[in-house]
Amino acid sequence: MLEVVYALGIALAFYYAWNMGANDAANPTDCAVGSGVLSLKKAFILFAIFTATGGIILGPFVMKTIDRGLIAREELETQKLILGSFVASLAACLWVTFSSWKGMPVSTTHSVIGGVLGFGLLISPGLINHGVLFTVILSLLLSPLLSILLSFGLFRPARNYFSRERKHGNVILVYFVTYFLSFITSVSVLYKLLEWDKLSAVVGSLTISFLPPSILITSMWKKYKTFKNEFVLSSLLIVSLCFSALSFGANDMANATGVFVTPTQRLIGEPTLLTMFLLSILGATGILIGGLTWGYRVISTCAYRVTRLDPLMGMVAEFSNALTVFLFTVVPTFLMGFGIPVSTTHSSIGTIIGVGLARGGMGALHKPTTLKILLFWILTIPCVALLSIVLFVLLGHGLGIA
């Protein structure tokens, strides 16, 4: 019976990954689409490629936190562990599906954490790691605030810089931004994933990171024959979209599959790292399908209804979003051994609000849409936690699991 529940849980994890693609595909793509730089189809193609890459190579960082950092899952009975993982995903799935149907961007991170907390509080409150819980909640509060402040603070300097043409300076800017994003990505992979020593990881990353900006600048010159502001803004926005999708895959992959790491290891007996990679591939596939099939529903809200975006606003917002999510994913991994799950939805909407406020104050925001989004954010954790408790009680009695 447990094997059947587990198999259903894995299928549910795939469905939840589909939900993530449907609801969260807007996070990396909304600015590029809303500002008119890319069509929805082209934005989704880039989203698909880089989300899969981020989820497979960096997803295990945060998966550890969702799996066993929040609750001491090794101490739970296998029956309760598998059933709890199932109801946590099911409760989160139902909430995200409802929100996507309404066209509302909600946090899949909040949803899955609410599901895990729900069954955890019901069956064994003492196993909850309050230190990790506090860190996660703090990050959930700080990430939108930091993203607002970051995009608000970057907008004015960016607007002043692009107020006149700086063709030679633009080459340096494109090279520096792309090199910086390439470096922080590669050093994370070499040090934490491939387990190089710190010095080798830094030297290797400094060397590897010369390649992406060189390719980008060469491509821009072949296509435009110039480095005018409009082309630089569009290129930087596309680079930010790719990095944002990479960060999204790295941070949010755990939402769909993280709760099944320990159950998978117990039933299959695979090493934890290999288990996480297998689950990452499963999650990446679901996310890609969800984004390409139903992602347009939520992206219309994020891209067009919060504030009116232009290429400059889109570039600043997308870069701020990507940097916020990536730093929460990777920096804590170096300091504490696990990444912190943050809401890419909150961060994305926060950066859009930030550039809107920087451009025109409160009058630049569409207040009814913004308030409706905030209401869904507030309801997410308590609604999913309550639903998780109810489902655990009902299914537990039906399966004879006390």
NORKA-V734734 format. One line per field, one symbol per residue. ss: DSSP state (H for helix, E for strand, - for the rest). phi: phi as a letter, one per 40 degrees, with the letter a starting at -180 (. if undefined). burial: # if it has 9 or more other C-alpha atoms within 8 Angstrom, else .. A space follows every 10 residues. Layout:
# NORKA-V734734
ss: ???
phi: ???
burial: ???
This chain:
# NORKA-V734734
ss: -HHHHHHHHH HHHHHHHHHH HHHHHHHHHH HHHH-----H HHHHHHHHHH HHHHHHHH-H HHHHHHHHH- E-HHH--HHH HHHHHHHHHH HHHHHHHHHH H------HHH HHHHHHHHHH HHHHHHHE-H HHHHHHHHHH HHHHHHHHHH HHHHHHHHHH H-----HHHH HHHHHHHHHH HHHHHHHHHH HHH----HHH HHHHHHHH-H HHHHHHHHHH HHHH----HH HHHHHHHHHH HHHHHHHHHH HHHHHHHHHH HHHHHHHH-- -HHHHHHHHH HHHHHHHHHH HHHH-HHHHH HHHHH----- HHHHHHHHHH HHHHHHHHHH HHHHHH---- ---HHHHHHH HHHHHHHHHH HHHH--HHHH HHHHHHHHHH HHHHHHHHHH HHHHHHHHH- --
phi: .ccccccccc ccccccccdc ccccccccbc cccccgcbcc ccccccdccc cccccccbdd dcdccccbcc bccccccddc cccccccccc ccdccccccc dcgbcbcccd cccccccdcc cccadccccc ccdccccccc ccdccccccc ccccccdccc cccacbcccc cccccccccc cccccccccc ccccgccdcc cccccdcccc cdcccccccc cccbgabcdc cccccccccc dccccccccc ccdcccbccb ccdcccccgc cdccdccccc cdcccccccc ccbbcccccc cccbbcacbb dccccccccc cccccccccb dccccbgacc cbcccccccc ccccccccca gccccccdcc cccccccccd cccccccccc cccccccccg bc
burial: ....##.### .######### ########## ########.# ..##.###.# ########## ########## ###......# ########## ###.###.## ..######## ########## #.....###. .##.##..## ..######## ######.##. .#...##..# #..###.### ####.##### ###..#.... ##.###.### .###..#..# #.....###. ########## ########## ########## #####....# .#..###.## ########## ##.####### ########## ########## ########## ####...### ########## ########.. #..###..## ..#..##..# #.#######. ##...##... ..
